Amino acid sequence: MARPRKPLLSRDRIVAAALALVDAEGLAALSTRRLAAELGVSGPSLYNHFATKDAILDAVADAVIGKVDVSMFSDGRGWRQALLDWGRSYRAALSEHPHIVPFLATGPGLRPAGLRMADAVFGGMVDAGWPPAHATRIGALMRYFVTGSALGSFAAGFVGDATAYDPADYPHLGQAHLLAQNRDRVDEGAFETGLRALLDGLALQYADARTDTRAHGQS
């Protein structure tokens, strides 16, 4: 029997095509009709693998989160270093696929990779001595910080025209036109500055949080 001319449809193939479409054109471009056309199949055939478009988006989002390294929460490197390394890995994954970030910002729901990440972060913080309530807040604040940093570029928000920012109106923005061309360096530096400041603040709270829990017998 001759082999089929096109690869058989599978969940992985659908997710890969959907992610490529979102990467190229944004979330609004994704529809089951458009996705089926990209795959060279009929629309209804997608429903053999996913019940709804949202189910496809869930799988796409989870595929992105599946790229985030969470091994640092179980290898003994310490809670601060673990958060630092995880934050960098998390941002790297989202930065590769910025158009999916608004959908990811809604939370993990029942997505397996997202739940595994949440479980690893929470477990790592509790094992390191953080009270459970604090561990929950730390996971939340890291998600806010990382997803916010991946939603857009601060530096790219400035135009590259040296005459755009009149010093009479903006006396401190004489070099602002250089930001966009140095986008990666500026944005990466801002992320690292913020991440380290966040961890410095948590370090100040760590001893107090443990002491308060022991004193009051609550989390």
Buried (B, 14 or more C-beta within 10 A) or exposed (E): EEEEEEEEBEEEBBBBBBBBBBBEEEBEBBEBEBBBEBBEBEBEEBEEBBEEBEEBBBBBBBBBBBBBBBEBBEEEBEBBEBBBBBBBBBBBBBBEBBBBBEBBBEEBEEBEBBBBBBBBBBBBBBEBBBBEEBBBBBBEEBBEBBBEBBEEBEBBEBEEEEEEBEEEEEEEBEEBBEBBEEBEEBBBEBBBEBBEEBBEEBEEBBEEBBEBBEEEEEB
